[in-house]
Amino acid sequence: MSHFQVFIKSIVFIAGCLVFSTAWAQEKTLAVIDEKPLMLSDISPTKAELTETAEAMQVSRQLALSRIRHNRFAEQLIDKVMDTFAKQRQIQPDDTLVDAFASRFGDQLNANAENSRSVKEIANEQVRIWQIEKALYDEFGGTVIFTQQNPQYPIEAYNMLLKRYEETGVLVFKSKEYESVLKRIFAPPYEMKIAPEQISFVKPWWAEGQIIDSASSGEAKSEVEK
């Protein structure tokens, strides 16, 4: 799971409940990005997933369905937005950074029994994400925030890109409900803002000599402007 996916799961605000029939779920378009539709069926869980989530969260199946769909919509749409931006800017993972990531985190990833992907795959994904976010910040600037999973998250640059894509027709929302879900994530006011003089995308945070984890998050938070 990418740091972005974890971030989304931690900040998405859930309001209301969604109830759809199976047939309607298969047909409803929620958004279109770069002429590719994102359907309700793409983000709907199986019956087993829904039951498991409802039991784990100790909530109704109705509320669990809403939460799963909201989270998946945000994750999948932003993935598609990032793919579109990367294609437009011809962004490919830098081999040197991929090797550096694999060298630093390889042992930890290999030791994780739950990890089903190769170190190379994960390294490529994380380097690509960083390169996209660097390009976003270089182009748009704006507020950067600290998150537990990403010490430099260019949240306002994401917001500006979404607005540009919507204005130019690259992104078209077909559902007010889900448009609101996404826009709440990136809209100001922002918390845990990093002071402008402390922002640097010269190299990835994981190449800075310190891994941000639960043990060091308190120290890291002292370095950002709340």
C-alpha positions in Angstrom: 0.0 0.0 0.0 1.4 3.4 -1.0 1.8 6.2 1.5 -0.8 8.1 -0.4 -3.4 5.3 0.2 -2.7 5.2 3.9 -2.9 9.0 4.0 -6.3 9.0 2.3 -7.6 6.3 4.7 -6.6 8.5 7.6 -8.1 11.8 6.5 -11.2 11.0 4.4 -14.3 12.4 6.2 -17.2 10.1 6.0 -20.7 11.5 6.0 -24.0 9.9 5.1 -24.8 6.4 3.8 -24.9 5.2 0.3 -27.4 2.4 -0.8 -27.3 1.2 -4.4 -28.7 -1.8 -6.1 -26.2 -4.2 -7.7 -27.4 -3.4 -11.2 -27.2 0.3 -10.8 -23.7 0.0 -9.2 -22.5 -1.7 -12.3 -23.6 1.2 -14.6 -23.1 4.5 -12.7 -20.1 6.7 -13.8 -18.7 8.7 -10.9 -16.0 10.6 -12.7 -14.0 10.6 -16.0 -10.3 11.3 -16.0 -8.4 11.6 -19.3 -11.4 10.1 -21.0 -11.3 7.0 -18.7 -14.4 6.5 -16.6 -14.4 5.6 -12.9 -17.5 3.5 -12.2 -19.3 2.8 -9.0 -18.7 -0.9 -9.7 -14.9 -0.2 -9.7 -15.0 0.9 -6.0 -17.7 -1.4 -4.7 -16.7 -4.3 -2.3 -17.6 -7.9 -2.6 -20.2 -9.2 -0.1 -17.3 -10.9 1.8 -15.3 -7.7 1.9 -18.3 -5.7 3.1 -19.1 -8.2 5.8 -15.5 -8.3 7.0 -15.2 -4.5 7.1 -18.5 -4.0 8.9 -17.6 -6.6 11.6 -14.1 -5.2 12.0 -15.4 -1.6 12.4 -18.4 -2.7 14.4 -20.7 -0.6 12.2 -23.7 -1.3 10.0 -23.1 -2.8 6.5 -24.7 0.4 5.1 -22.0 2.6 6.8 -19.2 0.2 6.0 -20.3 0.3 2.3 -20.1 4.1 2.3 -16.7 4.2 3.9 -15.2 1.6 1.5 -16.6 3.4 -1.5 -15.5 6.8 -0.4 -11.9 5.6 0.4 -11.6 3.7 -2.8 -12.9 6.5 -4.9 -10.4 8.9 -3.6 -7.5 6.4 -3.9 -8.4 5.4 -7.5 -9.2 8.8 -8.8 -5.9 10.3 -7.5 -4.0 7.3 -8.9 -5.5 8.1 -12.3 -4.7 11.8 -11.9 -1.1 11.0 -11.1 -0.9 8.6 -14.0 -2.2 11.3 -16.3 0.2 13.9 -15.0 3.2 11.5 -15.2 2.3 10.7 -18.8 2.0 14.3 -19.7 5.4 15.1 -18.1 7.0 11.8 -19.3 8.0 10.9 -15.7 9.7 7.5 -15.3 11.3 6.2 -12.1 14.9 7.2 -11.8 17.1 4.1 -11.7 19.6 5.6 -9.2 16.8 6.5 -6.8 15.2 3.1 -7.2 18.5 1.4 -6.3 18.9 3.7 -3.3 15.4 3.0 -2.0 15.9 -0.8 -2.5 19.2 -0.6 -0.7 17.8 1.2 2.2 14.5 -0.6 2.7 15.1 -4.0 1.0 15.8 -5.9 4.2 12.7 -4.5 6.0 10.5 -5.3 3.0 11.8 -8.8 2.6 11.3 -9.5 6.3 7.6 -8.5 6.0 5.7 -11.7 5.6 2.6 -9.7 4.5 4.4 -8.2 1.5 3.5 -9.9 -1.7 5.4 -7.6 -4.0 9.1 -7.5 -4.9 11.4 -4.9 -3.5 12.0 -3.6 -7.0 8.2 -3.1 -7.6 7.8 -1.2 -4.4 10.9 0.9 -5.0 9.7 1.8 -8.5 6.3 2.9 -7.1 7.7 5.0 -4.3 10.3 6.7 -6.5 7.7 7.5 -9.1 5.4 9.0 -6.5 8.2 11.2 -5.2 9.1 12.3 -8.7 5.5 13.2 -9.5 5.1 15.2 -6.2 8.4 17.0 -6.9 7.2 17.9 -10.4 3.9 19.0 -8.9 5.6 21.3 -6.4 8.0 22.7 -8.9 5.0 23.6 -11.1 2.5 24.8 -8.6 4.3 25.5 -5.3 1.8 26.1 -2.5 1.4 24.6 0.9 3.2 21.5 1.9 2.1 19.5 4.9 3.6 16.9 7.2 1.9 13.5 7.4 2.9 10.4 9.2 3.6 8.6 5.9 5.0 11.5 3.9 7.0 14.3 5.7 6.5 16.6 2.6 3.1 16.2 1.1 2.4 18.9 -1.5 -1.3 19.0 -0.8 -2.0 22.4 -2.4 -0.2 21.5 -5.6 -2.5 18.4 -5.8 -5.5 20.8 -5.3 -4.3 23.1 -8.0 -3.8 20.2 -10.5 -7.3 18.9 -9.8 -8.7 22.4 -10.5 -6.7 22.7 -13.7 -7.8 19.3 -14.9 -11.5 20.1 -14.1 -11.3 23.5 -15.8 -9.7 22.0 -19.0 -12.1 19.0 -19.1 -9.4 16.4 -18.3 -11.4 15.6 -15.1 -15.2 15.6 -15.2 -17.2 14.7 -12.1 -20.4 12.9 -12.7 -21.5 12.6 -9.0 -21.8 15.6 -6.6 -21.6 13.1 -3.7 -18.2 11.8 -4.7 -16.9 15.1 -6.0 -17.5 16.5 -2.5 -15.7 13.5 -1.0 -12.5 14.2 -3.0 -12.5 18.0 -2.7 -12.8 17.8 1.1 -9.5 16.0 1.2 -7.5 18.7 -0.6 -9.3 21.9 0.4 -7.9 24.4 2.9 -7.4 25.2 5.7 -4.4 22.9 6.0 -3.0 21.6 9.2 0.6 20.6 10.0 2.0 23.1 7.5 5.7 23.0 6.8 7.5 26.4 6.9 8.4 27.4 3.3 12.1 27.7 4.2 12.1 24.0 5.3 10.6 22.7 2.1 13.0 20.9 -0.2 12.5 18.5 -3.1 16.2 18.2 -4.0 16.1 14.6 -3.0 13.5 12.2 -1.4 12.9 12.3 2.3 14.0 8.7 2.6 17.4 9.7 1.3 17.8 12.4 4.0 19.3 10.0 6.6 16.2 9.7 8.8 13.2 7.4 8.5 10.0 8.9 9.8 8.2 6.3 11.8 6.0 6.2 14.9 9.0 6.3 17.1 10.4 9.5 15.6 7.1 11.3 14.6 7.2 13.5 17.7 10.6 14.8 16.8 9.6 15.3 13.2 6.4 17.2 14.2 8.5 19.8 16.1 10.1 20.8 12.8 6.9 21.8 11.1 4.7 24.8 11.5 1.3 23.9 12.8 
